[in-house]
Amino acid sequence: MDFLQYTNLVKTYRVCIFFFYSKECHELYDKIKTIETSHKNKICFVDIDHNISLIKEIKLKSYPFFKIYKDGILIEDIIGTYDNIENIIRLHIT
């Protein structure tokens, strides 16, 4: 994904959640994938190892990380290590 695709997704969906992860985040990935299955097109998975230019462009410094947009505006940045991260993400997509 490049920065243009990223910004287009932000503009396209009322609520858009980007989940930045790496292969070390497999447990969290599986949990979020389960949520995404029931809410198609609201959670975008971005593998940090395969999207280096995007990571640099948005200045992401840590992972796992969530960027949550509503109506094209960034409303929340969340480090994905909270015990209740699934509940937090569900709050934004329901």
Summary of the structure (lengths in Angstrom):
residues: 94
radius of gyration: 12.2
end to end distance: 25.5
largest distance: 32.4
contacts: 248
relative contact order: 0.23
helix: 45%
strand: 27%
